Amino acid sequence: MPSQTMDSIPTLFHSRLATLEHLLQTAQTHFRDDESFLQKRIVADMLPFGTQIAFTCNQPRNFALWCEGKPVNNLDPEVTSLAQAYKHIANTQAMLVGVQVEDKKLAEIMRIDLGDSLYLELLGSAYINEFLLPNFYFHLVTAYDILRMVGVPIGKRDYMMHLVPLVQQG
């Protein structure tokens, strides 16, 4: 992946985290500050909405840490309050400010521990394209889907809000 595209990764994460925050705000308004929606899930074996927020934030968070040469680490998956959810998003946004992706990072091997003595080793470019971005979108879409399932009045415009300023008429 060329450097110019790599430099756009923090911007992509920023705009989609803004989408996540918008979805959270819409749900908060819909449920009138009843935080129980954070525990809603699509099916019993999937993680709840609050965890989807943490997992969505983990991808750009770990991207920023990796770019800075720091060990990656994940947020606590137990998100039980709106304050905690908003804090995860805001802190992740702040971590992305000023992140620089150096070309040499793309050639580094990244080890991803999966638990139970399992791990992946990927080149930096594959870490971004095959692990971080797919996981980011998976958890963002799952969060969106949970909110749709529980009746929050959101649609594709809410998910694609990063394009709204570009819409033209005529």
ROROLO-197442 format. One record per residue: y, x, z of N, C-alpha, C, O in turn; residue in one letter. Coordinates in steps of 0.02 Angstrom, whole numbers, plus 50000, padded with zeros to 5 digits. Each point is the difference from the previous one (the first is absolute). Example, Ala and Ser with C-alpha at 12.3 -4.5 7.8 and 13.67 -1.06 7.14 Angstrom:
2
NODE     ny     nx     nz    cay    cax    caz     cy     cx     cz     oy     ox     oz  res
NODE  49716  50660  50390  50059  49955  50000  50060  50045  50000  49999  50052  50033    A
NODE  50054  49930  49931  50059  50042  50003  50055  49961  50037  50055  50025  50008    S
***
This chain:
170
NODE     ny     nx     nz    cay    cax    caz     cy     cx     cz     oy     ox     oz  res
NODE  49941  50042  50000  50059  49958  50000  50062  50045  50000  50004  50045  50042    M
NODE  50044  49944  49913  50059  50042  49997  50043  49994  50062  49999  49949  50035    P
NODE  50040  50104  49978  50042  50003  50059  50049  49942  50003  50012  49973  50054    S
NODE  50017  50008  49889  50049  49946  49999  49969  49936  50028  50032  49965  50038    Q
NODE  49907  50021  49943  49965  49941  50025  49985  50008  50074  50005  49952  50039    T
NODE  49975  50109  49981  49985  50012  50070  50061  49987  50044  49994  49974  50055    M
NODE  50064  50045  49920  50061  49990  50039  50016  49926  50010  50038  49982  50045    D
NODE  49933  49976  49913  50013  49928  50006  49955  49966  50051  50011  49942  50016    S
NODE  49939  50093  50009  49953  49969  50048  50036  49977  50063  49989  49944  50022    I
NODE  50055  50096  50009  50035  49975  50059  50041  49937  49986  50003  49955  50041    P
NODE  50029  50042  49899  50039  49941  49981  49955  49939  49993  50018  49946  50022    T
NODE  49924  50064  49948  49952  49945  49993  49979  49975  50070  50001  49940  50012    L
NODE  49981  50105  50032  49981  49980  50067  50058  49964  50036  49988  49949  50033    F
NODE  50072  50076  49960  50058  49968  50032  50007  49928  49977  50008  49954  50041    H
NODE  49990  50035  49893  50012  49932  49975  49944  49953  50020  50013  49941  50014    S
NODE  49926  50082  49986  49944  49956  50019  49998  49988  50075  49978  49947  50022    R
NODE  50045  50101  50018  50007  49988  50072  50054  49948  50013  49996  49961  50047    L
NODE  50057  50039  49911  50051  49948  50005  49969  49932  49985  50017  49950  50031    A
NODE  49937  50048  49922  49963  49938  49985  49960  49978  50061  50001  49941  50018    T
NODE  49964  50106  50012  49960  49984  50060  50045  49972  50055  49982  49951  50033    L
NODE  50075  50079  49977  50047  49976  50051  50025  49930  49983  50005  49957  50044    E
NODE  50009  50031  49893  50021  49933  49977  49945  49948  50013  50015  49945  50024    H
NODE  49924  50072  49961  49944  49955  50013  49994  49985  50075  49989  49943  50020    L
NODE  50019  50108  50022  49997  49992  50072  50056  49955  50024  49989  49955  50042    L
NODE  50072  50055  49933  50057  49958  50019  49989  49928  49980  50016  49954  50038    Q
NODE  49957  50035  49902  49986  49932  49976  49948  49966  50045  50007  49942  50016    T
NODE  49942  50095  50003  49949  49973  50045  50029  49985  50068  49985  49948  50030    A
NODE  50057  50096  49995  50032  49990  50065  50041  49936  50000  49997  49960  50047    Q
NODE  50041  50029  49900  50040  49939  49993  49954  49939  49995  50013  49949  50033    T
NODE  49936  50056  49927  49953  49944  49990  49966  49979  50065  49993  49941  50014    H
NODE  49987  50108  50026  49965  49986  50062  50047  49996  50061  49977  49996  50057    F
NODE  50088  50006  49929  50051  49993  50053  49986  50048  50059  50000  49980  50058    R
NODE  49990  50083  49925  49990  50053  50049  49935  49996  50039  49991  50038  50047    D
NODE  49963  49917  49934  49933  49998  50030  49961  50059  49970  49984  49999  49941    D
NODE  50002  50050  50099  49970  50062  49976  49924  49996  49988  49970  50050  49980    E
NODE  50001  49893  50031  49927  49994  49992  49978  50012  49928  49942  50016  49989    S
NODE  50103  49976  49963  49981  50012  49930  49980  50073  49988  49967  50016  49951    F
NODE  50054  50029  50094  49981  50070  49993  49924  50010  50006  49973  50051  49979    L
NODE  49993  49900  50051  49928  50005  50010  49960  49962  49947  49939  49999  50002    Q
NODE  50095  49970  49950  49966  49963  49947  49966  50048  49952  50025  50055  49986    K
NODE  49917  49923  49989  49963  50041  49952  49970  49954  49947  49993  49940  50011    R
NODE  49989  50088  49933  49971  49960  49946  49930  49978  50017  49984  49940  49994    I
NODE  49974  50106  50027  49931  49985  50021  49986  50041  50063  50035  50048  50014    V
NODE  49914  49934  50021  49985  50030  50065  49991  50076  49997  50018  50035  50047    A
NODE  49953  49991  49898  49987  50072  49999  50058  50041  49970  49993  50060  49990    D
NODE  50064  49908  49997  50059  50036  49978  50049  50007  50058  49998  49960  50047    M
NODE  50043  50090  49950  50048  50013  50054  50060  49953  49995  50017  49977  49946    L
NODE  50015  50008  50111  50054  49951  50002  50065  50026  49968  50007  50060  49985    P
NODE  50039  49895  50006  50065  50014  49969  50035  50059  50034  50025  50044  49965    F
NODE  49978  49958  50100  50033  50055  50035  49970  50067  49983  50036  50049  49992    G
NODE  49898  49954  50004  49967  50062  49981  50016  50018  49928  50006  50059  49983    T
NODE  50000  49891  49974  50017  50013  49930  50069  50033  49996  50012  50043  49957    Q
NODE  50034  49938  50088  50065  50033  50001  49992  50074  50018  50028  50043  49966    I
NODE  49935  49971  50086  49989  50070  50021  49966  50039  49944  50020  50056  49985    A
NODE  49930  49915  49983  49963  50036  49948  50043  50010  49937  49994  50051  49967    F
NODE  50049  49900  50018  50047  50009  49944  50047  50058  50015  50012  50041  49956    T
NODE  50013  49962  50105  50046  50053  50020  49965  50068  50003  50032  50052  49989    C
NODE  49904  49949  50027  49964  50064  50005  50003  50041  49936  50003  50062  50003    N
NODE  49996  49905  49940  49997  50038  49937  50065  50039  49988  49996  50061  49990    Q
NODE  50064  49908  50011  50060  50040  49991  50014  50047  50058  50028  50054  49991    P
NODE  49952  49925  50068  50007  50043  50060  49961  50065  49990  50026  50055  50011    R
NODE  49911  49939  49970  49958  50059  49990  50022  50040  49939  49991  50061  49998    N
NODE  50036  49905  49952  50028  50036  49943  50057  50045  50023  50002  50059  49982    F
NODE  50043  49915  50059  50057  50039  50024  49976  50058  50043  50025  50056  49993    A
NODE  49928  49931  50052  49973  50054  50042  49968  50054  49957  50011  50060  50012    L
NODE  49949  49920  49940  49966  50047  49955  50050  50042  49962  49991  50061  49994    W
NODE  50062  49907  49980  50051  50037  49963  50035  50052  50043  50020  50053  49976    C
NODE  49985  49932  50089  50033  50046  50047  49951  50051  50029  50020  50041  50042    E
NODE  49917  49957  49936  49951  50048  50025  49975  49985  50070  49973  50044  50034    G
NODE  50037  49894  49988  49979  49980  50067  49934  49962  49996  49985  49971  49947    K
NODE  49976  50028  50107  49938  49961  49999  50014  49926  49993  50046  49973  50031    P
NODE  49913  49994  49929  50008  49927  49993  49972  49966  50062  49955  50026  50033    V
NODE  50073  49916  49982  49974  49960  50056  50019  49928  49988  50050  49985  49968    N
NODE  49909  49971  50056  50010  49929  49988  50031  49966  50060  49994  50022  50057    N
NODE  50041  49924  49928  50029  49958  50052  49946  49962  50037  49945  49991  49974    L
NODE  50071  49987  50086  49955  49957  50038  49990  49936  49960  50049  49966  49984    D
NODE  49890  50016  49999  49988  49940  49960  50012  49934  50037  50003  49947  49969    P
NODE  50003  50056  50096  50011  49939  50039  50075  49985  50001  50037  50024  50043    E
NODE  49985  49935  49910  50070  49979  49996  50002  49929  50028  49977  49953  49967    V
NODE  50051  50039  50092  49997  49936  50035  50068  49967  50010  50005  49946  50029    T
NODE  50049  50087  49947  50066  49970  50008  50042  50012  49937  49990  50049  49964    S
NODE  50058  49907  50025  50046  50009  49944  50040  50065  50009  50011  50036  49951    L
NODE  50009  49978  50109  50039  50061  50013  49960  50062  49978  50027  50045  49970    A
NODE  49909  49956  50046  49957  50056  49982  49993  50004  49924  50002  50055  49971    Q
NODE  49989  49888  49996  49993  49998  49927  50063  50027  49966  49996  50042  49955    A
NODE  50062  49933  50066  50063  50023  49971  50011  50075  50014  50025  50036  49957    Y
NODE  49956  49986  50101  50008  50071  50018  49957  50044  49955  50022  50053  49977    K
NODE  49916  49926  50009  49957  50039  49955  50033  50007  49931  50001  50054  49972    H
NODE  50026  49890  50003  50031  50003  49933  50061  50045  50001  50009  50042  49957    I
NODE  50035  49948  50093  50061  50040  50004  49985  50074  50009  50032  50042  49968    A
NODE  49922  49975  50075  49982  50070  50011  49971  50032  49938  50013  50058  49984    N
NODE  49947  49903  49980  49970  50026  49938  50055  50011  49948  50000  50051  49966    T
NODE  50046  49901  50028  50056  50009  49954  50038  50064  50017  50017  50039  49955    Q
NODE  49996  49972  50109  50038  50058  50022  49963  50065  49983  50032  50050  49983    A
NODE  49903  49950  50022  49961  50060  49985  50005  50019  49926  49993  50059  49983    M
NODE  50018  49892  49974  50003  50013  49928  50066  50030  49978  50005  50028  49945    L
NODE  50047  49965  50096  50066  50025  49982  49997  50076  49991  49980  50037  50046    V
NODE  50040  49986  49896  50003  50071  49987  49934  50034  49984  49997  50061  49995    G
NODE  49949  49901  49998  49935  50030  49984  50003  50030  49931  50022  49969  49952    V
NODE  49955  50093  50043  49996  50036  49937  49927  50014  49985  49963  50026  50042    Q
NODE  50016  49957  49897  49931  50015  49980  50002  50063  49958  50027  50000  49945    V
NODE  49944  50052  50080  49997  50063  49964  49938  50001  49956  49946  49978  50020    E
NODE  50062  50048  49919  49944  50002  49953  49939  50034  50029  49943  49981  49984    D
NODE  50067  50070  50058  49942  50036  50027  49957  49955  50045  49941  50013  50007    K
NODE  50089  49935  50022  49961  49953  50041  49947  49964  49958  49947  49982  50025    K
NODE  50069  50007  49912  49955  49963  49956  49935  50037  49986  49949  49970  49983    L
NODE  50052  50096  50025  49941  50041  49988  49961  50015  50065  49945  50027  49998    A
NODE  50084  49954  50059  49965  50011  50064  49943  49951  50008  50002  49944  49974    E
NODE  49948  50078  50062  49945  49955  50018  50020  49962  50064  50021  50031  50049    I
NODE  49972  49904  49949  50014  49958  50058  49934  49972  50026  49962  49969  49963    M
NODE  50025  50043  50100  49940  49973  50032  50019  49936  50036  50048  49998  50038    R
NODE  49915  49949  49948  50012  49935  50031  49938  49982  50041  49947  49989  49972    I
NODE  50061  50010  50093  49945  49981  50043  49992  49924  50000  50048  49964  50012    D
NODE  49891  50013  49975  49987  49929  49995  49963  49972  50061  49986  49940  50003    L
NODE  49998  50103  50045  49962  49979  50059  49926  50007  49988  49978  50008  49943    G
NODE  49984  49989  50111  49927  50007  49996  49978  50062  49961  49952  49998  49963    D
NODE  50085  50057  50047  49986  50065  49967  50007  49997  49924  49975  50045  49966    S
NODE  50059  49906  50008  50012  49994  49928  50070  50023  49984  50046  49990  50040    L
NODE  49963  50040  49902  50067  50021  49979  50002  50005  49924  49949  50002  49966    Y
NODE  50112  50001  50008  50013  50012  49930  50040  50064  49995  50039  50016  50045    L
NODE  49953  50021  49902  50044  50055  49983  50027  49987  49931  49962  49995  49951    E
NODE  50104  49999  50044  50033  49983  49937  50057  50049  49987  50032  50024  50047    L
NODE  49979  49990  49889  50061  50036  49983  50060  49957  50020  49994  49939  50003    L
NODE  50062  50092  50010  50060  49963  50021  50018  49944  49953  50019  49946  50022    G
NODE  49976  50067  49913  50016  49947  49951  49952  49942  50007  50021  49942  49994    S
NODE  49915  50071  50017  49951  49946  50010  50011  49966  50067  49991  49939  50006    A
NODE  50029  50098  50044  50016  49971  50065  50053  49945  49993  49993  49946  50028    Y
NODE  50058  50069  49933  50053  49950  49989  49975  49943  49957  50007  49941  50018    I
NODE  49965  50075  49924  49984  49949  49950  49936  49961  50013  49995  49941  49982    N
NODE  49956  50091  50051  49936  49967  50010  49989  49976  50071  49954  49961  50013    E
NODE  50088  50061  50034  49991  49980  50070  50061  49965  50027  49996  49942  50020    F
NODE  50061  50092  49983  50059  49971  50031  50025  49937  49965  50007  49948  50032    L
NODE  50006  50057  49903  50029  49942  49966  49952  49940  49997  50022  49944  50014    L
NODE  49914  50065  49970  49956  49941  50001  49994  49969  50070  50000  49939  50006    P
NODE  49996  50102  50046  49996  49973  50068  50065  49965  50019  49999  49947  50031    N
NODE  50058  50082  49950  50064  49970  50014  50004  49929  49971  50016  49952  50035    F
NODE  49969  50042  49901  50003  49935  49968  49947  49952  50026  50013  49940  50007    Y
NODE  49928  50085  50008  49947  49957  50028  50025  49966  50063  49993  49939  50008    F
NODE  50035  50099  50038  50022  49972  50065  50063  49958  49993  50008  49950  50036    H
NODE  50036  50068  49918  50059  49959  49987  49980  49932  49971  50026  49949  50022    L
NODE  49930  50051  49930  49977  49938  49970  49960  49958  50050  50006  49939  50002    V
NODE  49954  50094  50039  49963  49963  50052  50047  49967  50049  49990  49943  50019    T
NODE  50063  50092  50001  50050  49970  50044  50032  49939  49966  50007  49948  50031    A
NODE  50012  50059  49906  50028  49945  49961  49951  49941  49998  50019  49943  50012    Y
NODE  49918  50072  49973  49950  49947  49994  49989  49963  50065  49990  49939  50001    D
NODE  50010  50097  50055  49992  49967  50065  50058  49952  50011  49989  49943  50022    I
NODE  50071  50078  49963  50058  49955  50011  49996  49939  49954  50016  49945  50022    L
NODE  49964  50064  49917  49991  49943  49954  49948  49952  50028  50009  49939  50000    R
NODE  49936  50090  50025  49945  49959  50026  50022  49957  50059  49976  49944  50007    M
NODE  50068  50082  50035  50021  49963  50060  50062  49957  49987  50029  49974  50047    V
NODE  49992  50020  49890  50052  49953  49982  50071  50027  49998  50047  49960  49995    G
NODE  49963  50105  50009  50067  50027  49995  50024  49989  49928  49965  50017  49952    V
NODE  50095  49955  50039  50025  49983  49933  50024  50062  49962  50061  50011  49994    P
NODE  49893  50028  49981  50015  50060  49960  49965  49994  49933  49951  49964  49993    I
NODE  50074  50071  49959  49970  50001  49934  50007  50068  49968  50018  50049  50033    G
NODE  49968  49954  49903  50001  50063  49965  50070  50032  50003  50005  50062  50003    K
NODE  50047  49898  49996  50069  50027  50004  50008  50040  50065  50033  50052  50000    R
NODE  49938  49925  50055  50005  50036  50063  49962  50066  49997  50022  50050  50028    D
NODE  49921  49950  49938  49960  50061  49995  50032  50050  49951  49996  50060  50010    Y
NODE  50036  49914  49938  50030  50042  49948  50075  50006  50009  50036  50012  49951    M
NODE  49989  49981  50110  50072  49998  50011  50036  50064  49978  50061  50000  49990    M
NODE  49903  50054  50003  50031  50063  49977  50026  49994  49929  50041  50040  49978    H
NODE  49935  49910  49984  50023  49989  49931  50056  49950  49995  50033  49996  49948    L
NODE  49979  49964  50103  50050  49947  49998  50069  50026  49977  50032  49968  49959    V
NODE  49991  50089  50066  50066  50024  49977  50003  50018  49925  50054  50006  49972    P
NODE  49889  50002  49997  49997  50019  49929  49995  49940  49953  50006  50008  49940    L
NODE  49983  49932  50087  49992  49940  49959  50066  49983  49966  50053  50000  50031    V
NODE  49942  49986  49906  50059  49982  49960  49991  49932  49968  49944  49975  49994    Q
NODE  50111  49995  49987  49997  49935  49967  50027  50008  49930  50045  50040  49988    Q
NODE  49927  49921  49966  50027  50001  49932  49950  50013  49950  50016  50002  49941    G
***
